[in-house]
């Protein structure tokens, strides 16, 4: 997920390191429990000079393409990753079902342009799970400029068959700062000082104001009104990004704004009502149409959208495989990244990069014939973008919180653990784009600090040296963390993740930094191997 500076050449063969310390273990167990400096050098050499990471990522993103949950592309990706892991001689490579999730969706064809008063091709993309149009639709554009319920009444009976614009002008500013960035030394110092950081961390965002809540409720009311009036299609500007980059996610189902999250109808639900096609337009093109309408110009658009819903199988799957352990084989170290993606790009930085790093991690371990004491299990998650991804797996295999009432109005929250819970050592996650590793989020688990500090030593020359008590946000690690299982999540350079690629049509292979991901694979492999070899499982923080 986040932030990054130009990578140094990875001339690894010439780098030598100080011995890593081990404590409280005897001489006979020291060799088994602590990977050596030679192991670190071999891992780095394999990761950089014999990498297969970009081959994996290219096939996943460009041959298979975007991987919307339960789409044909997602199912192809799940099967391909399973078979690729099996070809590297991982054990028990399989697809583990989860769900039900709902319908898949795929785009068959799409075109949109202004046709009157002049031809203007549009940079636009349909939202996922949007229905198609009945062939080409040519219709007048109407801007529903309404800020109150009374304003909406002015459009009563005027929207049927029209292409409706819902949002006001979005200001577009020049970019005087680079779109691609890396963490500076000052940034990393703030991390190391355990300051709440970075400034745009959504965990630190204030609660919405009453005015913001009111605007959100009215937006839902406006969408309901437009749907009831029979609009032919709904257009909106990309809510972030500009310069032809558009952020696109899923269509919205009109419903009361105060509907609880767990009761909301999702567009992938098999019983979801029919909705109007929903299209996201590049902000510059959207603004032009709006300004033309404001000047009294009649604007007509032509649109043709063909899609397919896939409801043959409502279950989805995760890809799972293992490297069996030796004397501690019943204990598990897990690594994971989400295989699904949004549909406007090819899911390269979100999260093909993470998938490729994790697959490269197990490939390196196999290529070097490094035999872990604990079993190392890789999971490539489905449904992270819509359904919490790893949640079903964590609840099935490790545990979940349950709330019970005593009948007197008091409730008790209890963690219901499975037998696998106590045999779990740690979960490693990678879901922050293409940037190299700069350090580790401890996520409130102070017990990790003295363990991970020496593990970073071999990678200080490559920019990875910082530990912070802060946690990362918004990915599959959250479900492990919520039930008290140790999580290791890496600080990454930002590159263009938030400014260009996150959930956009520019999330493509050309935005990948190969050298960064090779460095990340080396760090990941060494950390995972260390975790699998040490005498004790990684420490757990107190559950609140």
Secondary structure, 3 states (H helix, E strand, C coil): CCCCCCCCCCCHHHCCCCCCCCCCCCHHHHHHHCCCHHHHHHHHHHHHHCCCHHHHHHHHHHHHCCCCCCCHHHHHHHHHHHHHHHHCCCEEEEEEEECCCCCEEEEEEEEEEEEECCCEECCEEECECCCCCCCCEEEEEEECCCCCHHHHHCCCCCCCCCEEECCCCCCCCCCCCCCCECCCHHHHHHHHCCCCCCCCCHHHCCCCCHHHHHHHHHHHHHHHHHHHCCCCEEEEECCCCCCCCCECCECCCCCCCCCCHHHCCCCCCCCCCCCCEEEEECHHHHHHHHHHHHCCCCCEEEEEEEEEEECCCCCEEEEEEEECCCCEEEEEEEEEEECCCCCCCCCHHHHHHHHHHHHHHHHHHHHCCCCCCEEEEEEEECCHHHHCCCHHHHHHHCEEEEEEECCCCCEEEEEEECCCHHHEEEEEECCCCCCCEEEEECCCCHHHHHHHHHHHHHHHHHCCCEEECCCCCCCCHHHHHHCCCCEEEEEECCECHHHHHCCECCCCHHHCCHHHHHHHHHHHHHHHHHHHHCCCCCCCCCCC
